[in-house]
Amino acid sequence: MLGVFAINVYIGLYDTNLSQLNSAHWDLNWLIAVADLVAATILLVGPGNFVWKLLAGILWPIVYVASLVLDVETRLCLGSQASACSPTVSDAYQYLILGRAGQEWILWQYTIPLAIALVLLTLILTLLTLYLSQKEKSSPAASTRS
């Protein structure tokens, strides 16, 4: 999640079109960056509490990816009527994954694919950690140690 935080800071600092075209979207990017930092802190130094790990390592990555839908809608629909704008999957792919310049993209081309990969890695590692900790708690050897 620290990597995703760094990516959102990069977006906030270097995507100058974002702050000029849609300040609410720019503010949302910074809010997401703060949430990434909080989630990373919880995962790295937070308690071993199942609920906190669930929120920071599973729920937040899902919300992050879902926020990309909002990103596509707001970035590709800037200046158009809301009812007339409905980006296609191809438009979203070209904007998020390919980072096409025609979509007013001024960042490194692989910014969002890297963020998605890091979020998915966080999700997988959290699921694996929670599975292994639950398996350890339920194993007969764990109950005889107590």
N, C-alpha and C positions, 0 to 999 in steps of 0.2 A: 504494500500500500504506500510505502514511502516513495517508490518509483512513480506511482500514479499521482501522488502529491506533487512530485517534481515536474511531471508532465503538465499538470494543471497550472503550476506556477509559470512554466515556460509559455503556455498558451496565454495566460493573463498578461505576461510581460511583453511578448513579441507579436501577438495578434492585434495590431493597432486598429485594423478594420473593425474588430469586434467592439471595442469601446466607442468607436465613432458611429457605427451603424445601429447598434442595439445595446445601450448601456445596461439594461436589465439583464440581458444575456451575459454580459461581461461580469456583472455583480454575481450572477448565479455561478459562473465559473469559479470565482473566488470562494464562494460559499462551499462549493464542492471540494475545492482544495483544502479548506479547513476541515471538512468532514473526513477527507482522506487522511489528514494528519492525525485526527482524533482516532480513527479506526486503526491506523498503524501503531499509534501509541498503546492502545488497548491490546493489540495483538502482541506487541513486543514486550511491554513491561506491565501490562494489566494483570489482573488476578486470573487465576485458573478457572474462574467461574464459567460454566457452560453457557449461560445466557449472554454474557458479554462477548464471548468468542462467537456465538451464534450471530449476534448483532453486527459485530465488527468484521467478521470474516466470511459470513454467508449473506446476511441481509444487505449490508452496504454494497458489496460487489454487484448484487442483483439490481439494486436501486441505481447504481452508477451506470450500468449498461442500459437500463431503462431510460435514464436521463439522456442518453444519446438520441433517443427518439425525439425528445423535446429539442435537442440540439439541431437535429435535421429539420424539424418543422420550423424552428425560428430562423435558422440561418438561410435556408433555401426559400423561405417565404417572406423575407424582408422586403417591404415595399409593395407587396401585393395584397389583394383582398383575401382575408382569411378563408372565405368560402370558395374562392377560385383556386386556391393553392393546395395541392396535394402531391407532395413529392413521391416519385415512384421508387421502387427498390433500387433500380439502376441509378437514379439521382443520388440516393443516400449512399450507395456503394462508391460512386465516383467522388462524392464529397468526403465521406469519412475514411474510407479505406484507401482510395487512390490519391486523395488530397489534390484533386485537380485544381489548377489555377483558375479555370473558368468558373469555379464555385467560390471565388474570392478567397482562396486558401493561400496564406502567405507563410505557413509554417513548414517545417520539415515534413516531407511526404508521409513518413511512417509514424507520425505522432500518435494518431488515434489507434492504429493497429497495435502499436507497442503498449498503449494504455489498456486496450482490451485484453491483450495477452497477459499483462501483469495482473489485471483484475481476475482473470480466469485462473491464473496460477495461484493467487491468494485463495480463491474459492476452493480449488482442488486441495491445496495444502491444509486448509482449515478443516475441510471435510475428512481428510485422512487423519489429521491429528485428533479430531473429536471421535472418529471411529476407533482409533487405536486406544485412546484413553478410556472409552466406554468398554471396549473389549478387555482391557487390563483390569478394570474395576469388576467386571463380571466373571473373570477367570477364577477357577478354584484355588490357584496358587495365591491370588491376591487376598482371598478370604482367610487362608491359613496364616498369612503373615500378620494379620491383625491381632 
